[in-house]
Amino acid sequence: MRPLNEYGEIRGVDLRAPSREEVRDDFPKLSVILVNYKQWEETRRLAHRISASPLVSTGRAEVVIVDNHSGPNRIARQLRRREGISVRRWGRNEGFARAVNEGVRLSRGAWILLLNPDMTALPGFLEAAFAAGERLVAEDPRTGIIGFGLLDSDGKAQASTGPFPTLWSSVCRLLLSRARRKYHLRKPGRGMVPWASGCCLLIRRECLEDLGALDPDFFLYYEDVDLCRRAWDKGWAVWHEPAVTLTHHNPLHQRAVPPHLRVVTRHALLLYGQKHWPAWNNFLLRQLMRLEVVWRSWSNGNLRAKASWQALWSIISAMGRRDLKLAREILEDLLESSTNPYGRDERAAA
């Protein structure tokens, strides 16, 4: 067995993704990517369940775990020793999009399956997801991205698709309950959708290469919506296949959201708007967010909360100057200053 370095990589071996010319028949057909942040037990449970699939045991699928600087943990060492699983550990939290891109770089499958650690996949899920992908490509060669049916812990259907955000819809959703802010509540059947949730997303490598991967400027949230929008813009199709299901235990709208996490979501929306909306929409969004900062700073006397809203004000100003790098740095500084950047129940791949 070749020695591993501190990140779980084989020393002296180039783990870059293979080019199309280098892809061999003995390479996995499917690569499952899990992004972990201080959620090792959930990651272990899901990785074990996935790796028990015949697709993994026969070498037709692999599991790639990217850890966003969760600190030392015995589970990481145990996972490295399990057949079909590789672990990449980073020295800092790079956010969800960059971690996914690293997992894609290290993977070899023609299909990429993104899964949140807080998922429960029943036996046969991996085979059903892979078969659905192959079937949809045969039906529609434009198929590039596929979302599946999500269930709450109690078995109820969970919204996992939606229309593309607009300024009007984004403002209106701020007036709704948190459970209704991001997702379109109508239950879609099998068919094409604007976007599907990144907590469980099957992507053709060919599509991902064409799009240039997930946008690394997103730290957390909206990177899935942005990916699907870019896919449609380049002629790919996004599908929803509700017949294939798994359980998502901790969606964002069911958790308490601390102020600094609200800043993360606002940063993501500002970035999405800057990429896809006209300039006047972005100007209005920034002004509305400034009003939110003033109101929340006045209504919440907590010093930590005030620091979060002050950081958002600075992010808004940086985005107004189109200084994405500075906006990202301000966000990362805020998260690093927090004792728990995602809140008690927050997940790196929510």
ZIGIBEL-V555358 format. One line per field, one symbol per residue. phi: phi as a letter, one per 30 degrees, with the letter a starting at -180 (. if undefined). psi: psi as a letter, one per 40 degrees, with the letter a starting at -180 (. if undefined). burial: b if it has 24 or more other C-alpha atoms within 12 Angstrom, else e. A space follows every 50 residues. Layout:
phi->???
psi->???
burial->???
//
This chain:
phi->.ddcddcicddicdcddddddddcdddedbccccccbhbddddddddddd dddedddcidbbcccccdidjeaddddddddddibbbcccdadciddddd dddddddbddccccbdddcccdejdddddddddddddddbddebbbccdc bddcjddcdbbadddbeddddddddcdddcdccdddddddldbdabddda bcbdeedddddiiddddddaiidddddddddedcjdcccbbddcbaccdb dedcbdcdedddddddeddedddddbcdeddddddddddddddddddddb ddddddddddddeddeddddcicdddeddddddddddddbeciecdbdbd
psi->hiiiaeeeihhehhfiiiiddehideiidhhhhhhhhffddddddddddd eeiddddeeeiihhhhhgfeiihdddddddehhehihhhieiheiddddd dddddeieidihhhhidfihhihedddddddddddddddheehdhhiihi iideeihhheiiihiiddddddddeiideeddihehhiahaiidiiheeg hhhhddddddefaihedhdhiedddddddddddeeiihihgedhiihhdf ideeihhidddddddddddddddddeiiddddddddddddddddddddeh ehddddddddddddddddddefgdddddddddddddeidgdeideiidf.
burial->eeeeeebbbeeeeeeebeeeeeeeeebbbbbbbbbbbbbbebbbbbbbbb bbbebbeebbbbbbbbbbbbeeeebbbebbebebbbbbbbeebbbbbbbb bbbbbbbbbbbbbbbbbbbbbeeebbbbbbebbbebbeeeebbbbbbbbb bbeeeebbbbbbbbbbbeebeeeeeeeeebbbbbeeebeebbbbbbbbbb bbbbbbbbbebebbbbbbbbbbbbbbbbbbbbeeebbbbbbbebbbbbbb bbbeeeebbbbbbbbbbbbbbbbbbbbeeebbebbbebbbebbeebbeee eeeebbbbbbbbbbbbbbbbeeebeebbbbbbebbeeeeebbbebbbbbb
//
